[in-house]
C-alpha cells in the first residue's frame, strides 16, 4: 500500500470554469477535457482512456491511498470519468481546515505561503481556453511542470498535516469525499421540478400581497422608503463586518421579523415579501438540484466540507448546495422527498437523538439529568412540567416545544431578553419579559452544574488558554483539556481560539477568526464544547456505520444510507446498535439514543 498524490489539469474558459459552475456540473459538461494528470513525480497527457491506463500502470488503486487538494474534484474525475476507485482518499484541503481554522483561505497558494513553501505559481492562467491538442510541446511541458509543482506542494502539506490526524479522522475524511465521488442517492427530476415551481409560486404570492415591486424589495434603501411610507421606522444594527450602522433586514434580525405581526397588514405583507424574495436560497437550491437530476445518471453527489464549521469541526455544505439545510420542515421538505433510492433499494435514516443536550449535561456532570436520560425520560417534557406546573407529555405539543426551546438555548447561558426572542422566533409564542426571566432562573436552579460549567469556563478555562496551559480540564470528566490555543480530546482535532485576548476595560475575551475578532465567554465555550463533542460522537458512529453500509449523506445528527431492500432490516438493527453506543472514552457517562426509519425517499424515511 502506498500514498499517491494526484492532480488533474483540465480545459476551462472564462464562462466554463469551477468558479462559475458546480463541480459535478463542470466535469459532466460535454466540453470537459483532461489536459494532463500528474501522479507523484510523473505526468501524462493524452485521451481519457490513455490517461486512465497511465494511472492504473503507475498506481495500485485497490490498495493505494490517493491524496489530493480539494479531493472531490480529482476524485469525481477519477471515478465518474475514468472509472477508477481508489482504496482511500485523503483531502489536504479538509485537513487544513481542521488544523488552521484561523486562515481566510485554505487554497494551495495560501497554505504554501503560510508554511513558507515555494509559491504555487500561476501558469494555469496561461492555459485559459486552450484545448490539449492546441498546446505546443513546450507549452505542455511548462503546464506539466506547474502540475508537478502542485503535487509536490500537496505532498508537503500532507507531511505537515498528517501528524495531527488519527486513523478515525482519516476514515471520516475519506467518507466525506466518497459521498460526492461515489454517489448512491438518486434525484427525482419530476418532484424537483414541481418543488421549484412551487417555490416560484410562493414568492409570487408574497409579491401580490404588497404594493412594492421586486426591485424595491431587493434594495435596502428602497425597502426602507417603503416602510417609512407606511409609518414604520426601519430597524438598524451595527454591521459585524464594517462596524457601521446598517439596515437590519435579515431573517435573524428580531426587530425586522417582529414586523410580521405589525397591526398594519400592508406592513406584514411587505416584510413577508422581502423575507421571501430576498432569500432566494430555497428556489436556487431547488433549481440546482433539478439541474443535477437532469444530467449524468441522475445521481446526487453530496458535497460536504470536512471541518466546515471552523470552530466546532462540524460538516458544512459545499458545491453550491448546502445539504446541511435539508431540514424536515419548510421549503426543504420537498427536496427531502425528491432524494430517492435507486430501484431495489431503500433509504435508511438514523438520527442520534438530542445529542447536544446529552453531551452538555454529561460535560457539566448534571448527573440527575443524565440518570433521567438513561431511564428514557423526555427532558423536554420534564422541564416543561416544571414551567407549567402540571405533567407535560408529548401530547402537549406547545408546552413541550417551549420546554425543548428552553433546554436547548438556556444550557448555553441565554438571559431573559434573548430567551424571550428565541421563544418568539422558534416556538411562535409570545411571553412577557418577566415570564422569560422566571424560566431562566428556574433553569439555572434546576441545572446548577451547567451554570457551574459556565463559570469554570469563564474563570479557569479562558485564563488557562490565554496562558498557554496544556493540562487544564475543561469538562468535569476530563474528556477535554486545554491545548494552548483552545481545547481538545487528544489525539482528535480540537476547538481553537487563536490570538485569545482579554479587554481589561470591558472585561471581555475575544479571539481572531478569518472574519475578524469574536467575543468568547463561558456560555459560548459550553456551546462550542457541546457541539464539538457531539460532532466527535456522531462522526464516530457514522464512520462505524460506514464500515458496513456506505454512508451517502450526513445532515447534522442524521446518517443516511442506501441499502438493498433485502438488507434493510439488518441495516436498521446495525444502525440502531451503533447509534445507541457512545465512543469508549465517554461511554460510561454519556447515554445515547436514536431513531431509525426507512423508506423509498429521504423524506419518507424519517
N, C-alpha and C positions, 0 to 999 in steps of 0.2 A: 504493500500500500504506500502511495506517495502523495504528496501535496503539490498539485499543479496550479499555477497561476495562468489564467486565460483572459484574453481581451480581444474583442471584435472591433473592427473599424468598418463603418457602413456608409452607404450613399445617403446624402441628405442635401436639402436645398433650404432656402430661407423659409419657405412655406411648409415644406415636408421635413419635419425635424421633431426630435423629442421635446423641444421647448414649446412646440405648438400642438403636440398630439400625445395621447396616452401611449404607454409603452407597447402594449399589445396591438393597438391601432396602427402604430408606426411599423412594427415588424410584420404584421399580416397584410399590409398595404401592397398592391401589385408592383409599386415602384421599388420595394425593398430589394437591396442587394448588399451582400457582404463584399467589401473591398479586399480585406485581408484579415487574418487571425494570427495572434501570437500566443504560443504556449511556452512558458518559461523562457528559454533563450533562443527559440526557433520561431520562424514565421513562414506563412504561406499565403499565396493569392491564387485564386482560381475559381472555377464554378462551385456552386454549393455542394455538389456531390464530391468534387475533388477536395474541398475543404473538410468535409466530414471524414473522408478517408485519411487525410493528413492527421486529424485529431485522433482518430482511432489508432493509427500507427505509431503515435508518439505518446499515448496515454493508455491507461487501463481503466476505462470508465466504470467497470463493475467493482473496482476496488479503490480507485483513487478519489481523494478529496480535491474538488475544484474550488479554487479561490478566485474571487473577482471583486471589484469595487462597483457597487450597485449591481448585485448578482442577479436581480430579476431581469435585467436587460440581457446580459450574456446568457443567463440560464434559459430564458424564453427562446432565444435564437437556437441554443443548443438542443433543447427538447422539441420545440414545435416546428423548427425549420430543418434541422439536421437529424433529428431522431435519435439523439444521444442523451442518455440519462446517467449522470454521474452517481457514484455511491454516496457522496456527501457534498454539501455546499458550505462554504464559509464566505460571508459577505463582510469585507473590511469597512464598508460604509456603516453597517449596523454596529459593528464592534466599536467604531469611533464615536458613535452617538452615546454609547454607554460609558466609555472611558473619558471622553472630553465633551460633556454636555454644555459647557460654557461657550463653545465656539459657535459663531454665527453660521459658518458653513462647514460641512464635513465632506466637501468635494476633494478630489485628489490633489488639486493645486493648493487648496487651503491647508490640507494636512501635511503636504510636503513642506510648505513654508513653516508650519508650526514645529515640525520635527527637524527643521534645518536640513532638509534633503535637497537634492538638485531640483531646480524648478521643473514643473511639469512640461512646460513648453506649449507652443500654440500652433504647431504645424497644421493641425486638423482644420483650421480656418482656411488654409490654402486649398483644401480639397472640396470646398463648397461647390456642389453641383457637378462634381467630376465622377463619371462612371469608371468602373475598373478598366474597361478596355481603352478608355481615353487617356489613362495615365501612362506617361512615358516610364521607362525602366528607372531612370534617375528619380523621378517623382515617387514611384512606388517604393524605391529603396529608402528614400527620405521619410516617407509615410510609415514604412515598416520600422525605421529607427525610432520614430515617435511612439509607435505602438509598443515596441520592446521596452522603451523607457517607462511607459505607463505600467507595464508588467513588473519591471524592477521596483518601481515605487510601491506598487501594491504588495509585492513580496516584503519590502522593507517595513511597510505598515503592519503587515501580518506579524512579522517578527517582534515588533514593538508592542502590539496589542494582545497577542495570544496569551502572554503570561497572566493576563487578568481574567481569562475565560476558562472556567472549569468545564468538564465534559457536558454537564447538564445544560449549560447555556449554549454551547455549540450545537447541541441537539435541537434546542428551541430555535436557534438562528437558522439551521438547516430546514426545519419545519416551516418557518415563515416564507422562506424562498420557494419551497415546493408548493405552497398553496397557490402561488402565481404561476410557476413554471410547469406544474403538472396538475392543472385544474380538473376537478371531478364534477363539480356542480354545473348544471345547465341553466340557461335563462329562457323563460317563456316569452317570446317576442310579442305574441298577441296580447298577453296580460300586461306587459310593459308598455305597449302602445296605448292600451286603454288607460293605464295609470297615468301616462304622460298627458294624454288628452284631458283626463280628469283634473290634473294639476293646472293646466291652462284654463279650463273652465272655472275652477275655483277662484283663480286670480281675477278672471274677467268678472265674475260675480261680485268680488270685492270692489272692483273698479266702478261697477254700475251703482254701488251704494253710496258713492261720494261724488262731489262735484268737481274734484281735481282730476286732471288727466295724468297719464303715466309720467310725463316729463316733470310735472310738478311734484309728484310723489317721490321720484328718484333723486331730486335735487334737495339738499338740506335747506338752503336759503329759501327756496320756493315753498317748501313744506312749512317752514316757519311763518312765511307770509300767510299761508292758508290758515294756520292755527290762529294767528293774531286776528285775522278777519272774522274768525268765529269766537273771538273774545278770550282766547287761551294764550297765555304767555308760554312760548316754547321752553321746555326744560333744558338745562345745560349741565355740563360736567367739565372737569379738568381732564384733558387727554393724558393718558399714561405715557403716550409716545412723545408728545410735544411739550407737555406741561402747560399748555394754554387752554383757555376755555373753548369748548366746542358744544354743538348741539347733542343732546342725549336722546337719540332716536333709534336706539338698538333694542332688540328683544330683552336684553339683560338690564336695560335701564328702567328701574322701577317707576320713576316719575312719568315716563312715557307710556308704559304698559298700563299704568293706572288710568290713563285717559280712555281705555276701552270701556270703562264704567262711568264715563262722564255723563252728566244729565242731558246733554245735547246729543241726540242720535247722529247729527251730522259730524260731530267730533269723533264719536265712536267709529263711524264708517270710515272717516279719513285715516284714523290711526290703524284700523283693521286692514285697510287697503295698503297702507305703507308697509306694515309688517308682512303682508302677503306678497307685495310686489317687490319691495327692496330685497327681501331674502329669496333669491331665486334658486337656492340650493336644491330644494326638492325637485323642482322642474328640470334643472340642469342635470341632476343625478339620474333622474328617470330617463332623460334623453340619451345620456351616455350609456346607461345600462341597455337601453333599446338598441343603440348602435352596436354595442358589444354582442348582443344576441343575434344581430343580423350579419355578423361577419364570422369568418372561420367556421368552426364547428358548432357555434352557439354556446361554447363553454364559458364559464365565468372565472377568469384568472383573478384571484383575490390578492390584492396588493396591501400588505400590512407592513408598516415600518417597525422593525425591531428597535426597542428602546425609543419609540417615537415620542413619548412623554418624557422630556429630558430630566425632570426631577425624579419621578416615581418609577420610570422604566416601563410603563405600560405600553402596549402596542397602540399605534395610531394608524389612521387610514392613509393610503397613498394612491398614486396613479389617477389622481383627479376624481376618485370615487371613494368616499370615506365609509368603508364598510363598518366602522365602529358606530356609525349613526343609524344602523338598520334596527331601530327600536320597534317594539311591538305595536305601538300606538301612533296615531297621527299619519302624516304623509308617507312615512317609511313602511307602514303596514302593507301597502300594495306591492312594494318592492319585495318584501319578505315572501309574499305568496308567489311571486314570479321567479324566485330562486328554487329550482326543482331538481329532483334526482333523475338520472337517465333511466330508460326502460329497464325493468327488472330490479331496480334499486329503490331504496327509501332514504330519506334524510333523518338522521338520528341526532337529537339535540340534548345536551346535558347542561344544566345550569347549577353552578356552585352557589347554593342558597345564602343570601345576605352575608357574604364572606367578609365585607368590610366591617360590618357590625361585629362579627365574631372575632376578627383579629384585633379590633380596637379594645374589646373587653378583655381579651387574653393578654394583650400587651400591657394593659393597665393593672392586671391582676384583680379584676372585678369578679371575684370567684362566685358570688351569689348569682350573677347573670350567666356565668359560664355553666354553672350547675343547672340552671333553668334550661339553657340551650341543650345541654346534654340529655335532659329529661324530655325534650321535644316541646318545651313551652314556646309559644309565639311571643317574642319580646315586644312586638308592636302592640299586640292586644294587651299584654301585661302592663305596659306603661300607659296606654290609653285608658285602662281601667282606673289607674291612679289619677289621671287627669279628670275623668268624668265622674268618678265616684260610684261606678257600677261595673259589673263584669262585662267587658267588651269582648265580643267574639268576632270571627271573620265575617259573620253576617252583618255586623255593624260597620259597613264599609266607610262612611265618612269619618267615624270616630277612630277606626283602626288606621285609616290613612293619615290622620293627624298624628297618631302615635308613631307611625312609621317616619313621617317627616321630622318629628321631634327627635327620635332615636338616632336618625342618620345625620342630622345637622347639629344637634346640641353636643354630640360627642366631640366635636371639633371646636367648641368654645363660643358658638354664636350667642350674642346677647339678645336682649328683648327686642329692640327695633329691627335687627337683622332677622331674627326668628319670625317676627310678625310678617315681614316682607316675603320670606321663604314660604310661609304658610299661604299667603295670598297667591303667590305665583304657582306653587306646586299643588297645594291642596284645594285651591279655589275657595278658600274660606277666609272670611274677614273677622279677625279677632282684635279687640282693642289692646292698646299698649300695656295696660295693667295686667290683662289676662296673659299676654305674652311673657311679661316678667315673672308672673306666678309660675308658669310652666317651666321657664328656665331655672328658677330656683328649686322647683320640685325635682327636675332632672339632676341638678348638681347635688342635691341632698341624697337622692336615691343612688347615684353613681359617683360617690365621693372618690373612689380610686381613679376614675377617669379624670376628675378635676385635679387630683394629686399629680397625675402624669403631666398635665399641662404645666403645673408649677415646677415640676422637676425639669422639664424641657427648657423652661424659661431660666431657671436659676442654676442648673447644673450642666445640662447638655450644651446649651449655646456657649457658655463661657469655656467649656472643655474643648469644643470645636475651635473656638477662637484662639485658644492657647495651643492648638496642635496636639491635644491629647489623643492617644491611641488605645486607651484602655477603660474608658468610662462607659458603663452600660446605659443604654437608652431606655429600654422597656424593663419591667420588673423581673422578667425571666432571664435576662441576659442573652437574648437572641441577637440583639443588635448592639454594636459597640461603636464609639466614635473612632473615626479614621483620619483625623486631622482636618479634612475639608468637609466632613459630613459624618455619615454613619453607614455601617454595612453589617451583613451577616456573612463573614468570610467563609468560603472564598468567592461568594457571589458578588457581582457588581452592586454598588450601593447608591444612596442618595448623597448628592454633593451640594454644598453651599459655597461656591467659590468666592474668595475675597470677602469673607464674612467680616462685618464691622458693626460697631455699636455707636450710635449718635448719642453722646453724653447729655446733650441739651434736651433732646426729645425722649431719651431713654428707650430708643428703638434699635432693633437689629435689622440689618439688610444684607443682601448678598448680590453678586453680579450674575446676570443672565445675558443671553445673546440679545435680549431686547431692552436691557437696562437694569437698574437696581430694583430689587423686590424686597419688601418688608417680610420678616420672618419672626414668629413668636410661638409660644408654647402650643396653643391650639392648632396652629398651622403645621407645626412639626408632627403632632399626633396624626393629623390628616395625611401628611406625606408618609409617615411611618406605616399607617394602616393601609394606604393604597399600595405602597411599595411591598409590604409583606403579602398583601392579598395577591399582588402580581406574582410573587415568587411561588405562593401556594398554588394558584390556578395554573401557572405555566408548568409547574412540576407535574400537576395532574394531567394537563393537556399533553405534555411530552410522553407521559406514561401511556395514555390512550393512543397516541400517535404510533407507538411501537407496535401495536396490534391492528388498529384501524386508522389509516391515514386521516389526519385532520384536514378538512377542506376549508374551514372558516372558523375564526375566533372573534366573538363580539363581546367585549367586556369580560364577563364571567361565564360566557357560554362557549361550549365546544360543539362543533358541528362536523359530522362525518357523513359520508355517502357509503351505504352498505348494501350488498346484495340482499334481496328480500329474505332469502332462506337463512341469512346470518343475523337478522335484526334482533331476534330475541337474545341471542348470545351477546351481541354488542351492547344491548341495554343492560344486561347483567354485569358485564365487564365495566362499562362506563359508570354504572351506579356504584360498584365496588370501589373504583378508583376515586370518584368524586366524593365518596364518603370517607376517604382516608387522607389525613394530612401528612406532609413530609415527616420523616423520622425525627428531625430536630425540634419539632413543635407538636408532635402527635399527642403527647400526654396532656398538654394544657389546652389544646385547640380542638374542640369538637366541630366537625364539618358535616354538612348535609347537602343534598342535591335533589333536583327534579330532572327526570329524563323522559323524553317523549319522542315519537317518530311519526312520519307522515310522508306523503309524496312531495311536499314542498317544505321549505324552511319555515314559512308562515304557519303551516298546518301542524308542524311537529311540536310547536310549543306556543 
